[in-house]
């Protein structure tokens, strides 16, 4: 691929493979009834997904330093296509859904960190924030399309059709990946003598601050994106949950991801001009405020929920591209994959626990059975992550583009 089409093609891969990411969240109100799950059990399935994703990111990121990011990216894309189809055709109960969605995660992780590495190899610091913004924004395109497509398919054929329709994304993504990267070099960076992982990453204060900030960011982001469709559905319905309410919840939540798309594009580019620290600090602080108030809006007018939710979506994901860019600028390229592996373990662990913790708080603050009416405390628990991310951004040393 030429330089003009390389980045859009890589973004198309990310958008395609993430088409399956939000299917479970969109179908969650219906699946809780169909699979007879408590809120805690329902939260454990995305927990399994994110634990699997964390393990996948750890292995693939570590491997990318040794055999090259391009090679790992393509292998992960192929595996993702196979497991996505298996999930769509075989997930019909709590146990099968937990196992198969975790398998999807185990194959998906090889395309995130390696995508960041490929962009860092191709673009210098003055363009890297904008390029990284496009890469992260393309994931939001996939998330938005996942919610919209799942909502439409729910109304037409129930959750099995929603699963199958969104599983086509990773299949298409694998084909696009091969075309996009067939002429891209597979780079393996040589390691400087005397430089070890401990020095390059663990004792690198800037890198560890960025990694901790990303971990806290992921706690809030994954908890919010998993449960936001169910919250919106609860806010828009009266009485028992229905497929129609779930569909409307998915559509409104899709608008939140559309805002996240705009955030990734604009904040990555803005950080190239204003610096990473200033942008991270403002986004994280605003996101924390949204977490602290969003769940208490359950009985508010729909326009208020949509407006606050849109701001929430913008800020919850808006720092992702900037955090990823900042990490590429604080770590030696030969250890970037290892740094991303460490970040993946910590952030995926936090992301895996967030939906489960949210569900547990939801169960603890509502009577058993029926649609929860009190959501404020669960969203407030997510706000702790945003507050930590704010503190990490405050202590980050600014690095100007070279």
Phi, psi and omega per residue, in radians:
X1 nan 2.578 3.069
X2 -1.370 2.921 -3.140
X3 -1.088 -0.546 -3.111
X4 -1.181 -0.558 -3.079
X5 -1.868 -0.124 -3.058
X6 -1.103 -0.908 -3.100
X7 -1.149 -0.808 3.070
X8 -1.012 -0.627 3.129
X9 -1.180 -0.735 3.099
X10 -1.110 -0.667 3.099
X11 -1.144 -0.641 3.100
X12 -1.102 -0.636 3.079
X13 -1.099 -0.858 -3.131
X14 -1.050 -0.754 3.132
X15 -1.105 -0.657 -3.112
X16 -1.234 -0.818 -3.063
X17 -1.238 -0.455 3.122
X18 -1.496 0.072 3.118
X19 -1.086 -0.403 -3.121
X20 -1.614 -0.173 -2.991
X21 -1.075 -0.724 -3.005
X22 -1.754 0.125 -3.116
X23 -1.074 -0.806 -3.137
X24 -1.092 -0.761 3.138
X25 -1.085 -0.706 3.140
X26 -1.159 -0.632 -3.101
X27 -1.557 -0.061 -3.005
X28 -0.936 -0.797 3.133
X29 -1.020 -0.637 3.122
X30 -1.349 -0.708 -3.103
X31 -1.150 -0.565 3.108
X32 -1.027 -0.619 3.113
X33 -1.421 -0.841 -3.068
X34 -1.116 -0.624 -3.110
X35 -1.814 0.117 3.066
X36 0.921 1.058 -3.071
X37 -1.988 2.452 2.916
X38 -1.285 2.997 3.112
X39 -1.117 -0.632 3.124
X40 -1.151 -0.775 3.099
X41 -1.104 -0.730 3.121
X42 -1.074 -0.661 3.121
X43 -1.258 -0.385 -3.108
X44 -1.259 -0.405 3.132
X45 -1.215 -0.880 3.018
X46 -1.121 -0.453 3.038
X47 -1.091 -0.793 3.067
X48 -1.057 -0.703 3.120
X49 -1.058 -0.823 -3.057
X50 -1.332 -0.489 3.000
X51 -1.151 -0.765 3.077
X52 -1.091 -0.702 3.120
X53 -1.134 -0.675 3.115
X54 -1.116 -0.761 3.107
X55 -1.119 -0.717 3.113
X56 -1.084 -0.805 3.124
X57 -1.078 -0.699 3.129
X58 -1.050 -0.898 -3.072
X59 -1.179 -0.855 -3.074
X60 -1.190 -0.654 3.139
X61 -1.164 -0.776 3.089
X62 -1.059 -0.727 -3.118
X63 -1.160 -0.593 -3.091
X64 -1.102 -0.582 3.072
X65 -1.103 -0.468 -2.997
X66 -1.750 -0.587 -3.121
X67 -2.107 -0.020 3.069
X68 1.799 2.463 -3.071
X69 -1.177 -0.680 -3.089
X70 -1.073 -0.793 -3.099
X71 -1.097 -0.738 3.141
X72 -1.178 -0.724 -3.133
X73 -0.994 -0.820 -3.081
X74 -1.201 -0.683 3.111
X75 -1.123 -0.710 3.122
X76 -1.135 -0.693 3.131
X77 -1.063 -0.735 3.140
X78 -1.147 -0.774 3.124
X79 -1.120 -0.627 3.141
X80 -1.101 -0.666 3.137
X81 -1.089 -0.738 -3.109
X82 -1.175 -0.832 -3.076
X83 -1.245 -0.533 3.095
X84 -1.106 -0.747 3.110
X85 -1.160 -0.670 3.108
X86 -1.087 -0.751 3.101
X87 -1.076 -0.785 -3.089
X88 -1.085 -0.665 -3.025
X89 -1.584 -0.389 -2.985
X90 -2.052 -0.285 -3.109
X91 -1.330 1.819 -3.089
X92 -2.366 0.231 3.125
X93 -2.755 3.010 3.132
X94 -1.012 -0.860 -3.068
X95 -1.161 -0.807 -3.138
X96 -1.150 -0.643 3.093
X97 -1.121 -0.742 3.131
X98 -1.091 -0.843 -3.088
X99 -1.158 -0.837 -3.024
X100 -1.278 -0.635 3.103
X101 -1.208 -0.558 3.057
X102 -1.151 -0.668 3.079
X103 -1.108 -0.674 3.063
X104 -1.018 -0.771 -3.120
X105 -1.125 -0.646 -3.113
X106 -1.118 -0.434 3.113
X107 -1.679 -0.477 -3.060
X108 -1.223 -0.528 -2.968
X109 -1.077 -0.352 -3.101
X110 -1.325 -0.007 -3.122
X111 -1.910 -0.068 -3.119
X112 -1.595 -1.099 -3.135
X113 -1.068 -0.706 -3.133
X114 -1.172 -0.561 3.047
X115 -1.097 -0.733 3.086
X116 -1.082 -0.736 3.140
X117 -1.135 -0.715 3.124
X118 -1.104 -0.713 3.113
X119 -1.165 -0.737 -3.139
X120 -1.105 -0.603 3.111
X121 -1.209 -0.514 -2.995
X122 -1.648 -0.479 -3.020
X123 -2.117 2.421 3.077
X124 -1.339 2.958 -3.070
X125 -0.999 -0.532 -3.097
X126 -1.275 -0.354 3.108
X127 -2.005 -0.120 -2.969
X128 -1.190 -0.683 3.132
X129 -1.059 -0.769 3.122
X130 -1.143 -0.772 3.133
X131 -1.115 -0.718 3.115
X132 -1.161 -0.613 3.082
X133 -1.049 -0.738 3.090
X134 -1.101 -0.731 -3.136
X135 -1.099 -0.831 -3.131
X136 -1.198 -0.659 3.134
X137 -1.099 -0.588 3.136
X138 -1.111 -0.531 3.040
X139 -1.118 -0.678 3.119
X140 -1.136 -0.580 3.042
X141 -1.054 -0.778 3.109
X142 -1.119 -0.734 3.121
X143 -1.087 -0.786 -3.136
X144 -1.094 -0.830 3.123
X145 -1.100 -0.601 3.117
X146 -1.082 -0.792 3.136
X147 -1.173 -0.759 -3.131
X148 -1.143 -0.813 -3.125
X149 -1.173 -0.716 3.114
X150 -1.102 -0.747 3.120
X151 -1.075 -0.744 3.134
X152 -1.154 -0.737 -3.112
X153 -1.256 -0.546 3.072
X154 -1.000 -0.739 -3.097
X155 -1.259 -0.367 -3.049
X156 -1.778 -0.623 -3.084
X157 -2.536 0.261 3.131
X158 1.311 -3.041 -3.043
X159 -1.132 -0.544 3.107
X160 -1.034 -0.693 3.119
X161 -1.213 -0.649 3.090
X162 -1.087 -0.754 3.109
X163 -1.049 -0.807 -3.065
X164 -1.176 -0.750 -3.109
X165 -1.088 -0.758 -3.095
X166 -1.338 -0.394 3.100
X167 -1.192 -0.328 3.095
X168 -1.170 -0.397 -3.137
X169 -1.059 -0.956 3.120
X170 -1.045 -0.555 3.089
X171 -1.116 -0.826 3.095
X172 -1.126 -0.667 -3.133
X173 -1.068 -0.665 3.134
X174 -1.110 -0.702 3.122
X175 -1.175 -0.752 3.134
X176 -1.132 -0.666 -3.128
X177 -1.039 -0.767 -3.135
X178 -1.096 -0.738 3.135
X179 -1.191 -0.684 -3.065
X180 -1.225 -0.609 -2.982
X181 -1.938 0.134 -3.050
X182 -1.131 -0.457 3.122
X183 -1.898 0.117 3.122
X184 -1.424 2.291 -3.140
X185 -1.109 2.557 3.036
X186 -1.661 1.755 -2.996
X187 -1.621 2.303 2.994
X188 -2.109 1.939 -3.054
X189 -1.326 2.279 3.083
X190 -1.220 2.581 -3.125
X191 -1.688 2.380 -3.139
X192 -1.238 2.471 -3.140
X193 -1.110 2.311 3.121
X194 1.565 -0.211 3.133
X195 -1.611 2.153 -3.114
X196 -2.108 2.941 -3.119
X197 -0.994 -0.719 -3.127
X198 -1.050 -0.743 3.139
X199 -1.290 -0.769 -3.052
X200 -1.229 -0.516 -3.034
X201 -2.196 -1.086 -2.970
X202 -1.100 -0.655 3.124
X203 -1.726 0.205 3.067
X204 -1.607 1.756 -3.015
X205 -1.069 -0.704 3.132
X206 -1.093 -0.775 -3.135
X207 -1.123 -0.777 -3.111
X208 -1.179 -0.564 3.090
X209 -1.169 -0.712 3.102
X210 -1.155 -0.725 -3.141
X211 -1.127 -0.760 3.103
X212 -1.117 -0.706 3.101
X213 -1.092 -0.666 3.118
X214 -1.199 -0.659 3.093
X215 -1.057 -0.811 3.127
X216 -1.140 -0.710 3.079
X217 -1.023 -0.711 -3.087
X218 -1.210 -0.616 3.070
X219 -0.961 -0.877 -3.122
X220 -1.203 -0.809 -3.043
X221 -1.093 -0.850 -3.078
X222 -1.209 -0.694 3.082
X223 -1.084 -0.730 -3.121
X224 -1.189 -0.823 -3.066
X225 -1.224 -0.509 3.113
X226 -1.227 -0.747 -2.983
X227 -1.778 -0.225 -3.120
X228 -1.012 -0.763 3.118
X229 -1.042 -0.708 3.126
X230 -1.179 -0.659 3.108
X231 -1.115 -0.813 3.138
X232 -1.111 -0.706 3.097
X233 -1.061 -0.721 3.112
X234 -1.139 -0.653 -3.131
X235 -1.233 -0.477 -3.072
X236 -1.651 -0.097 -3.063
X237 -2.035 2.760 3.044
X238 -2.180 2.181 3.139
X239 1.575 -2.547 -3.045
X240 -1.189 2.564 3.087
X241 -1.251 2.522 -3.133
X242 -2.368 2.938 3.082
X243 -1.095 -0.612 3.119
X244 -1.112 -0.734 3.106
X245 -1.154 -0.705 3.107
X246 -1.085 -0.681 3.120
X247 -1.106 -0.798 3.130
X248 -1.122 -0.688 3.102
X249 -1.085 -0.701 3.116
X250 -1.122 -0.703 -3.122
X251 -1.156 -0.758 3.134
X252 -1.156 -0.733 3.114
X253 -1.115 -0.538 3.088
X254 -1.071 -0.609 3.100
X255 -1.121 -0.579 3.102
X256 -1.120 -0.704 3.131
X257 -1.232 -0.516 3.055
X258 -1.108 -0.668 3.065
X259 -1.154 -0.632 3.102
X260 -1.110 -0.614 3.075
X261 -1.042 -0.842 3.124
X262 -1.106 -0.634 -3.136
X263 -1.131 -0.794 -3.125
X264 -1.065 -0.756 3.134
X265 -1.115 -0.885 -3.021
X266 -1.296 -0.710 -3.075
X267 -1.263 -0.628 3.068
X268 -1.074 -0.818 3.127
X269 -1.160 -0.702 -3.132
X270 -1.112 -0.616 -3.141
X271 -1.194 -0.431 3.042
X272 -1.149 -0.491 -3.074
X273 -1.691 -0.758 -3.039
X274 -1.709 -0.248 -3.086
X275 1.810 2.652 -3.075
X276 -1.187 -0.738 -3.034
X277 -1.082 -0.833 -3.081
X278 -1.074 -0.737 -3.130
X279 -1.203 -0.773 -3.135
X280 -1.073 -0.722 -3.098
X281 -1.107 -0.801 -3.098
X282 -1.199 -0.680 -3.120
X283 -1.201 -0.820 -3.086
X284 -1.101 -0.710 -3.140
X285 -1.136 -0.724 3.124
X286 -1.169 -0.695 3.126
X287 -1.111 -0.682 3.102
X288 -1.048 -0.748 3.117
X289 -1.085 -0.693 3.130
X290 -1.122 -0.737 3.125
X291 -1.069 -0.652 -3.070
X292 -1.277 -0.349 -3.085
X293 -2.020 -0.356 -2.952
X294 -1.056 -0.828 -3.076
X295 -1.136 -0.389 -3.136
X296 -1.416 -0.025 -3.112
X297 -1.601 0.242 -3.019
X298 -0.952 -0.569 -3.123
X299 -1.832 0.228 -3.139
X300 -1.425 2.813 3.062
X301 -1.010 2.576 -3.097
X302 -0.954 -0.750 3.128
X303 -1.023 -0.583 3.123
X304 -1.191 -0.778 3.128
X305 -1.075 -0.766 -3.128
X306 -1.133 -0.751 -3.108
X307 -1.131 -0.844 3.137
X308 -1.172 -0.680 3.116
X309 -1.102 -0.645 3.101
X310 -1.127 -0.757 3.081
X311 -1.129 -0.689 3.103
X312 -1.045 -0.839 3.126
X313 -1.084 -0.691 3.137
X314 -1.074 -0.820 -3.028
X315 -1.475 -0.532 -3.107
X316 -1.142 -0.590 3.135
X317 -1.855 -0.191 -3.027
X318 -1.095 -0.406 -3.122
X319 -1.628 -0.058 -3.056
X320 -1.097 -0.874 -3.132
X321 -1.115 -0.647 -3.108
X322 -1.219 -0.708 3.095
X323 -1.104 -0.718 3.127
X324 -1.152 -0.720 3.110
X325 -1.116 -0.752 -3.135
X326 -1.061 -0.647 -3.136
X327 -1.183 -0.668 3.124
X328 -1.134 -0.373 -3.094
X329 -1.680 -0.070 -3.128
X330 -1.984 -0.115 -3.072
X331 -2.130 2.457 3.057
X332 -1.024 2.367 -3.079
X333 -0.951 -0.539 -3.127
X334 -1.200 -0.335 -3.130
X335 -2.017 0.201 -3.118
X336 -1.119 -0.743 3.106
X337 -1.057 -0.721 3.122
X338 -1.163 -0.677 3.081
X339 -1.121 -0.728 3.092
X340 -1.160 -0.554 3.082
X341 -1.132 -0.794 3.099
X342 -1.089 -0.790 3.097
X343 -1.020 -0.676 -3.106
X344 -1.141 -0.744 3.128
X345 -1.058 -0.858 -3.089
X346 -1.204 -0.813 -3.071
X347 -1.267 -0.655 3.117
X348 -1.235 -0.592 3.048
X349 -1.080 -0.790 3.105
X350 -1.139 -0.736 3.127
X351 -1.147 -0.593 3.124
X352 -1.205 -0.657 -3.112
X353 -1.344 -0.476 -3.040
X354 -1.040 -0.876 3.130
X355 -1.088 -0.647 3.125
X356 -1.159 -0.787 3.116
X357 -1.115 -0.712 3.101
X358 -1.028 -0.838 3.140
X359 -1.089 -0.683 3.127
X360 -1.133 -0.746 3.096
X361 -1.130 -0.676 3.112
X362 -1.080 -0.767 3.106
X363 -1.123 -0.683 -3.068
X364 -1.260 -0.433 -3.053
X365 -1.864 0.150 3.108
X366 -2.368 2.645 3.066
X367 -1.109 2.605 3.132
X368 -1.149 2.520 3.134
X369 1.425 2.655 3.096
X370 1.395 -3.138 -3.138
X371 -1.446 2.225 3.134
X372 -1.019 2.484 3.122
X373 -1.925 -0.317 3.141
X374 -1.966 1.943 -3.089
X375 -2.041 -0.160 -3.014
X376 -1.070 -0.767 -3.096
X377 -1.156 -0.616 -3.140
X378 -1.149 -0.779 3.110
X379 -1.211 -0.564 3.089
X380 -1.074 -0.633 3.104
X381 -1.073 -0.585 3.100
X382 -1.206 -0.520 -3.100
X383 -1.099 -0.400 3.113
X384 -1.051 -0.649 3.112
X385 -1.109 -0.756 -3.137
X386 -1.140 -0.607 3.103
X387 -1.147 -0.705 3.089
X388 -1.132 -0.729 3.110
X389 -1.064 -0.634 3.098
X390 -1.099 -0.768 3.127
X391 -1.123 -0.690 3.111
X392 -1.123 -0.714 3.119
X393 -1.140 -0.653 -3.130
X394 -1.081 -0.644 -3.098
X395 -1.559 0.033 -3.088
X396 -1.334 2.342 3.088
X397 -1.403 2.260 -3.105
X398 -1.246 2.398 3.061
X399 -2.126 2.077 -3.108
X400 -1.422 2.571 3.113
X401 -1.054 2.444 -3.135
X402 -1.622 nan nan
